[in-house]
Amino acid sequence: MSGSYPDIAADWTQMLPNHDDIDGYHQTSGTSFATPRTAGLLSKVLVSLRSEFGDFSSGADPIDRMGLMVNGSNFTLTNDDIRDALNLSAWYPSFSSWDPLSGTTPISPVAPCTQVGWGVVNESNVLPIIEHLNGSSSMSQRPFDVELCMESNQEIREAYWN
C-alpha cells in the first residue's frame, strides 16, 4: 500500500560518488539502499548462526531445511524468530542527531513509528540480533505505544490487501 508506514528504515542516507556534482559526491537516500542493506545484515546473522550451530546444508533445501532458516545441532530458527529480533533491535535516531543539510526529514520524537516503523537498522544491529537469537543475551521488549502503532499499521494493511 503506497504511503503506508515502513516496517524499518536502514541507512536511508549515504554519501556516494556522483560525476555530476562539483565535489564528486552526492547525498542519496531511499528504499533502493535500505532493502539490500537490510537483506545483507540479516544474511550476516544467518551465516553466523548457521556456522555456530553446525547447519551446513544448502540455502533453501526443502529436505534439510524443513522450512527453517537455521536447522542446526539442538537449535532451530524460523523466519518469525529473525523478524522479531530485527524489530526488537531497531532504534530511533534522536532529533539532535539530524543533519539539516542531509536533505532528509528529522524523526519526530512524538511518534517516530509513523516515519521509521520499528526503527533504524544498520551494522550495529547485527551482534545484538545474533546474541538474542543464540540465547547469550536478550533484548528488551518495545514500548507499548510502538507495539500498538505497528500492530495497527499491520491491521490496516491486512484489511486493505485481504
C-alpha positions in Angstrom: 0.0 0.0 0.0 1.7 3.1 -1.2 2.4 5.7 1.5 1.9 3.3 4.4 4.3 3.3 7.4 7.6 1.4 6.8 8.4 -1.6 8.9 12.0 -0.4 9.4 14.5 2.1 8.0 18.0 1.3 7.1 20.9 3.6 6.1 18.5 5.9 4.5 21.1 8.4 3.5 24.6 7.7 2.1 27.3 9.8 0.6 28.1 8.2 -2.9 30.3 9.1 -5.8 28.5 11.2 -8.4 30.0 12.5 -11.6 27.5 15.4 -11.8 28.5 17.1 -8.6 31.3 19.5 -8.3 33.0 17.7 -5.4 32.2 14.3 -7.0 29.8 13.1 -4.2 26.1 13.3 -3.6 23.8 12.5 -0.7 21.5 9.7 -1.8 18.6 8.0 0.0 15.7 5.7 -0.4 14.5 2.1 -0.4 16.9 1.1 -3.2 19.6 1.4 -0.5 17.6 0.2 2.6 16.3 -3.0 1.2 19.6 -4.6 0.1 21.3 -3.3 3.1 18.8 -5.0 5.4 19.0 -8.2 3.4 22.8 -8.1 3.8 22.6 -7.5 7.6 20.2 -10.4 8.0 22.3 -12.6 5.8 25.2 -12.0 8.1 23.1 -13.0 11.0 22.0 -16.2 9.3 25.6 -17.2 8.2 26.8 -16.6 11.7 24.1 -18.7 13.4 24.3 -21.5 10.8 28.0 -21.7 11.4 27.7 -21.6 15.2 25.1 -24.4 15.3 26.5 -26.6 12.6 23.9 -26.0 9.9 25.9 -26.6 6.7 23.1 -27.5 4.4 22.4 -25.6 1.2 20.4 -22.3 1.3 16.7 -23.3 0.8 16.9 -27.1 0.5 13.4 -28.2 1.5 14.5 -31.6 2.9 17.4 -30.4 5.1 15.9 -27.0 6.0 12.3 -28.2 6.7 11.1 -24.6 6.4 13.6 -23.3 8.9 16.1 -20.6 8.4 18.6 -22.4 10.7 18.4 -26.1 11.3 21.4 -26.9 13.4 22.6 -29.1 16.2 20.0 -28.5 19.0 19.0 -25.2 17.5 16.3 -24.2 15.0 15.3 -20.7 13.9 12.2 -19.6 11.9 11.6 -16.6 9.8 9.3 -15.2 12.5 12.2 -15.5 15.1 14.5 -13.5 12.8 11.8 -10.9 12.1 11.0 -10.5 15.8 14.7 -10.0 16.6 15.1 -7.4 13.8 12.1 -5.5 15.2 13.4 -5.6 18.7 16.9 -4.4 17.7 15.7 -1.4 15.7 16.3 2.0 17.3 15.0 5.6 16.8 17.5 8.3 16.0 17.4 11.3 18.2 16.3 14.7 16.9 19.7 16.1 17.9 21.5 13.7 15.5 19.6 15.0 12.5 21.7 17.0 10.0 19.6 19.7 8.3 21.9 19.7 5.3 21.3 16.0 4.6 18.1 16.5 2.7 16.2 14.2 5.0 13.3 14.9 7.4 14.1 14.8 11.2 12.5 11.9 13.1 9.6 13.1 15.3 10.2 12.4 19.0 6.4 12.2 19.5 5.5 9.3 17.1 8.7 8.0 15.4 6.9 4.8 14.4 5.0 6.8 11.8 8.2 7.6 10.0 10.5 4.7 10.5 8.3 1.9 11.8 10.1 -0.3 14.4 13.2 2.0 13.9 16.5 2.1 12.1 18.8 -0.9 11.5 22.4 -0.9 10.4 25.6 -2.8 11.1 25.3 -2.0 14.9 22.2 -4.3 15.0 23.9 -7.5 13.8 25.7 -8.6 17.0 22.7 -7.9 19.3 20.4 -9.9 16.9 22.9 -12.8 16.9 23.3 -12.8 20.7 19.5 -12.5 21.2 18.8 -15.4 18.9 21.6 -17.7 20.2 20.5 -17.0 23.7 23.7 -15.4 25.0 21.9 -12.1 25.6 18.4 -10.7 25.3 16.8 -7.6 24.0 14.1 -5.6 25.8 10.6 -5.6 24.5 9.5 -2.5 22.6 7.3 0.1 24.4 3.6 -0.3 24.3 3.0 2.7 22.1 5.4 1.3 19.4 3.7 -2.1 19.6 0.3 -0.5 19.2 1.4 1.7 16.3 2.9 -1.2 14.4 0.0 -3.6 15.1 -2.5 -1.0 13.9 -0.4 -0.5 10.8 -0.4 -4.2 10.1 -4.2 -4.5 10.7 -4.7 -1.7 8.1 -2.5 -3.4 5.6 -4.4 -6.7 6.0 -7.8 -5.0 5.8 -6.7 -3.3 2.6 -5.0 -6.2 0.9 -7.2 -9.0 2.1 
